[in-house]
Amino acid sequence: MKSTSHHDARIANMSFASVYPHYVTKVEKKGRTKEELHEIIEWLTGFDEKQLQELIEQKINFEEFFRNAKLNPNAHLIKGVICGYRVEEIENELTQKVRYLDKLVDELARGRKMDKILRT
């Protein structure tokens, strides 16, 4: 992906707390649960539910969110298109990580089985 520095900076400065409710709404509207959402977030980042709640309350941005995350070693297996971009071709590392999360949320909302989402 040939993104602009403005696009990457906008994503880096966006707060996770501002996006999280949209993730919840998206998956619940499609019949999935908040617990399943937390499972995929924990798989990708290593943050358990308690840590996730603390990060939301602190209103940290995505840059800090992923700086503190322990990215799953199988995250590179996340492939496909999200928001018009092929995730495996995104050049900015932080933008790619955010799009990994977006892709997992999208797969959950589309009804994909958890073992497929979690690349097991």
Summary of the structure (lengths in Angstrom):
residues: 120
radius of gyration: 13.4
end to end distance: 26.9
largest distance: 36.5
contacts: 329
relative contact order: 0.20
helix: 66%
strand: 5%
